[in-house]
Every structure is written in structure tokens, then in C-alpha cells.
Amino acid sequence: MLRHLPHFKDWSAGELLELLEKALYLKEHLADYAGILKGKTMAMIFQKTSTRTRLSFEAGMTRLGGHAVYMDWRATNLVLAEIKDEIRYIAGNADLVMARLLHHKDLLEMIAYATVPVINGCDDRYHPCQAFCDLLTLREKLGRLQGIKLVYVGVWNNVLNSLVDLCHKIGVYLVAIAPIVNEPSWDPELLAAAERSGFFRRAEDLRTEVRDADAVYTDSWVDMEFFLDPAYEAEKKRRLELMLPYQLNAANLAGSRALIMHDMPIHPGYEIDRAMIEDERSIIFPQSWNRMHGQNAIILRLLGLL
């Protein structure tokens, strides 16, 4: 049966934990899988700009023996034609599709018409690959996941949704400090399920929450497509004024041994200061490098090879 990855809502805790362990194994034995995707092609559709998503998927396909084709939305007929027609053509030339889009509804339309697995490489509602690889990093660094405490501080966005989706299933205590909500990301059904689990709650006091946290996670306060947009300057200023007290800095993390995480791109002086990026507690770069390894496991699972 064809399986897509718009999010992890239909994955069980057992499936997620198993895939995380297999991702760790793949990372440690990558050379043993060098030819497993020989003859396989991934079409990578980018409507949003990217550094990590493009490089990690393309490098992963290459290291597994496959091929990735980069497709800039603006340089294709996706800007002119209907998605349902273009995705049927694209799927006929590829073994799977990864799409990094502005709108979740467009991803769902791709899934409805694609004849190969479609992976959500990011949209305005979910970022499942990022969250999965974040938990892979915590599993690797802490030796376990169940029972740890993760504090997310920032804007309620697609990354937080996917962290909520994963954490409440597998037993990670997730605390969200999110004074601002990106409206397209709001998912009340997901929130209700997480709150019922006992593994999720919202809070306001960052300094208190990080004292006993195993990890603290921040993200950009302004979506990348708006960060340099003059038309968004007033909203950007409003967000910075509201969020600055929640910056990851020495004062807010005083007395905490929590590992420091950020999904990048980083804006030093905004959501985190330079000292915390370089702090010995920071695992930001190992977290980013694990994107390839976690996604390798996802690719192989969706293709029925893992």
C-alpha cells in the first residue's frame, strides 16, 4: 500500500521508535547501504528556499546510490498549470517526491494524485522530517527518549506542531512556551490529543522550565520568507519586542544543563545569542547534520526497503 508522509499522525509509537533506532543504525553503517537506491530517483520540489532540506535530501540520495532532481517551483510549469496534472507527470518520472511548499493544502493535492510516495519537506502546517531528526539527535545524545523533558520556546509554528505530534506518542514531555501563534499552523485536534496524553503542556516561565529540562529548543520568530520583506517590517518589529524576553541567552539558561537546539537558519541576537550557539551545551550542528540520516531512514521505509 502506498504510504506518504504529510505528518506522523497515522504512525504508532512503536513504528516511530523502531524507525528512530533504524535511523541510528543506518547512520553508523551508512557505507553498508551505499547501493540500496541504485536506479532510484527523487524529485525535489522547492517552493520555499532551503539550505538544509535540499542538501540533506540530495546528499542522502547520493550516499544511498540514488539520484535527486532539484526542481525550483518558479522555473517549472507548476506556476502555470494545475498541481494535480503536474504531479502526475512528475511521479511518472520518479520513485518518490519530496515537496517543500508554502501551503499544506497544496501538499495534500500532490498526495491525492501522486502514484509514488510524497514526503512533506516543510509547509505552513507541519515539518515532520525536521522533528523526527530532532528526536533522533536527542536519542543519540541522551541515550533515551521516553521520560525526557524538552522545552520549546518561540512562535507556535509547523516545527512545534510536528514535535507535538511525535513527542506525545513516544513519551517525551514537551513544554511549549509560545506567546505568538502562526495561524496556518494551529491544529486544535493535535493539541487536544497531546494534552490528553499527559506529555504536553503550555507554559510561560522560561527560566523555571529549563531548570530541569533535558533540552531546550528554539526557532526563528519570523518565517524565512518574511524576514527580509519590507512589507513585513512592522510585524517583525512587534514580534521581536514581544519575544526578546524569551531569547536563549546566559541569563535565561542560568543553572540549566539543558542541551541547546535550533533547527536553523539562526538569527543571532534574536531568538538566541551567539554565546549560546557556541556554548558547550549546544548540539545545534549535530542536530542539523542528522537531517540526512533521519531522512535516509524515512526514504527507505516509504520505499519498502527498511
Buried (B, 14 or more C-beta within 10 A) or exposed (E): EEEBBBBBBEBEEEEBBBBBEBBBBBBEEBEEBEEBBEEBBBBBBBBBEBEBBBEBBBBBBBBBBBBBBBBEBEEBEBEEEEBEEBBBEBBEEBBBBBBBBBEBEBBBBBBEBBEBBBBBBBBBBBBBBBBBBBBBBBBBBEEEBEEBBBBBBBBBBBBBBBBBBBBBBBBBBBBBBBBBEBEBBEBEEBBEBBBEBEBBEBBEEBEEBBBEBBBBBBBBBBBBEBBEEEEBEEEBEEBBEEBEEBBBBEEBBEEBEBBBBBBBBBBEEBBBBEEBBEBEBBBBEEBBBBBBBBBBBBBBBBBEEB
